[in-house]
Amino acid sequence: MNKKSLVVLISGSGSNLQAIIDAVAKQQIDATISAVISNRASAYGLQRAAKANIKTIVIDHTEFTQREDFDSALCRQLDELKPDLVALAGFMRILSDNFIQQHKGKILNIHPSLLPEFKGLDTHRRVIEAGKTLHGASVHFVDNELDSGPVVLQAEIAVENNDEQNLAKRVLEQEHIIYPIAIQWFIEGRLTLVNNQVLLDNISMQQPAKWITDKLVMPGKQQ
């Protein structure tokens, strides 16, 4: 039986891509990466993919005057590849409503905050400035609003010493742990999105699962 496939979208260094590549190599994700697509030809993640013998595709967003035209080109590539899942890994483009609707329930993203708090950029600085004691990362389904889709899994860490660089490093380490877990849930068919509600093992998740102190804590679930 053919393995399920995923396409990873990137814009930069691709450290989360590398975590996904490593998880596939270790069979922690039982899927194939059919392609890595970047909107920037200079993205280092393309080199990571090439080193792993993964097909790379560049769709340079600067060559398109309209966001919808870029998304149409991206859709055409995905139509050819037919992935089971699209994983955004540092993909710094806001996708159009049409694109998201066409792939609804098949796009996951990783964001460096405990959503719904601190959507958007500069999350580590903003967390420190807000005096928060907890920070982390969230895996969520992508919907039509920025960083607003239903959250699947979060990692929580304590904010220490108000050191933004160190905090960013620690959050990134957690991202590399939780993203492959959520992807594997999807690949196994355990994780689905139905009527904008996250289901795990066909049970509605009222709260996201948590990764805390190297332990997976499942939420209270309702039938």
N, C-alpha and C positions, 0 to 999 in steps of 0.2 A: 504494500500500500504506500502511495506517495505521501511524503511528509507535507504538512501544511507549510505555507511560505509567508514570509514577511518582507516588507520593504521598509527601510529606515531612511528618514529624511533628516538631513543635517545642514548646518550652515558654517560650522567652525571646527574646533579641534576634535570633536567626536569621542570624548571620553566615555559617555554613556553608550555610544556605538560600540566601543571596545569592550565594555562590560557585556553587551549583548553578544558580540562575536565570541567572547570567552565562554559565556554560558552555553552557547550552541556547541562549541567545541567540547565542552565537558558534559554535554547531553543534559544539562539542566534546563535548557529550552529545546524541546523535541520538534525542531522546525529547521527549515533552510532559509537563509537570507538570500532572496533572489536578486536584490539590487540595493545599492545605496545611492540615493539621489541627493545632490546638493544644488543650492541656488548660487553657490560661489565656487568658481573653479579653484580658488586658492585654499579651500577648506582642507585642513590637515586630515580630517576624517576620511577623505578620499584615499589618502595614502594608507591609512589603517585598513580600509576595505581591500585595496589592491594587494596589500601584503597577505591578506587572508583569502586571496583569489575570489573575491566577490565582485560581481559586475558593478561598475560605477557609471553614473550618468550625471551630467551637469546640465541644468536648465537655468541659465543666467537670467536672474530677474531684471537686470538692467537692460536687457534686450527687448523688454515689453513695456509699452506705454500704459497699459491698463492691467490692474491686478487680475481681472477676470481672464485676460489673455494668457498670463503666466499660469494660472490655475488650469486653463484648458489644455495647455501643453503638458502640465503635470498629469492631468486626468488621462490624456492619451497614452502616456507612458504606463500608468497604472492599469489601463485597459489591456495593454499588451502583456504586462507581467501577471495580472490577475492574482495579487496577493490576498491571503486570508486576513492579514492585519497590516496596517500602516502604523509604524512607530515613529513618533517625532522625538528626536534626540538633539536638542539644541537647534531646532529649526526656527530661524528668526524671521519667519514670514507669517502674516495673518492671512489665513485661508478664507476664501470667499464663502458666502452662505451656500451657493450652489455646489461647491466642492464638498463641503461638509455634509450636506444633505445626501449627496450621491454616495458617500462612504459612511453614512451614519452608523454608529455602533461598531465600526471597524478601525477607528483611529484612537490610539492612546498617546498621551503626552506625559512628560515628567517635568514638574515645576518645583523650583527651590523655595517653597514655603509651605506652611500648613494651611492650605486653602480651606475656606474662602478668604483667609487673610492674605494680604500682600500679593495681590495679583500684579502682573507686569514685571518691570525690571527693578534692579537694585534692591532686591529683597533683603539681603544681609544687612546692609546699611540701615534700611528702614526698620528692620526688626530691632536693631540696637538703639536707634533713635527713639523708638516707641517704648523702650524699657522692658521689652518682653523677656521672660525667663525661659521660654520654650521656643524652639525653631525646628525646622525640618524640611521635608520634601513630600510631594504628593504625586501619585500616579492617578490620572483621571482620563475619562473619555472626553473627546473634544466635541464641543458644540459651537453654536454660532457666536458666543461671546468669549472674549479673551479670558483664558484660564478659569472658565466658569463651568465646565462640564462636570458630570457626576464623578465624585472621587471614589477610587477603588481601594487604595492602600497608601498609608502615610508612615514615614519614619519620624520619630521625635527625638530631639537631642536638647540638652540644656545649653543655654547661652552662657559662655564663660568668658570673663575678662574683657568683654566688649571689644574683642580683637576681630575686626571684620574679615581679614584675610584668613585667619585660622578658622573662623566660623564657616566661611565659604568652603574651605577644604574639608571640614568635618561633614558638612551637609552633602557635598559631592560624593563622599565615601558611602553615605547612606543611599544616595540615588543609585549607585552602582549595585547595591544589594537588592533594593525593592523593585526596580524596574524589571529585571529578569523574572522575578517571582510573579508579578502581575501578567507579564507577557505569557509565561508558561500556563497560568490559569486560563488565559484566553485560548491558547493553542490547544489545551486539553478539552476545550468546550465547557469548562466549568464557569467561566466568566462571560456574561452576556449583558447587553443593554436592551431592555424591553420597555417601551413607553417612557423612555428617559429615566428608568429605574434600574439600578445595578442589581443583577442577580448573580449570586455565587452558589453553585450547586442547586440552581433553580429556586433559591430562597432569597427573598428580598433583603438587601443589606441596608439597614436603617442608618448605620454609621460605617465609615470606612474601616477596614482592617488596619492594625497598627504594628509597626516594627519598632519595639522599644527594648533597648539594652540587649540587642542580639536575640530577641525572642519575638515570634509572631503571635500577636494577640488578636484573636478573631472577635468581631463585634457581636453584640446580641442581635440575632436574626429573627425575623418574623415571617411566618409562612404566608 
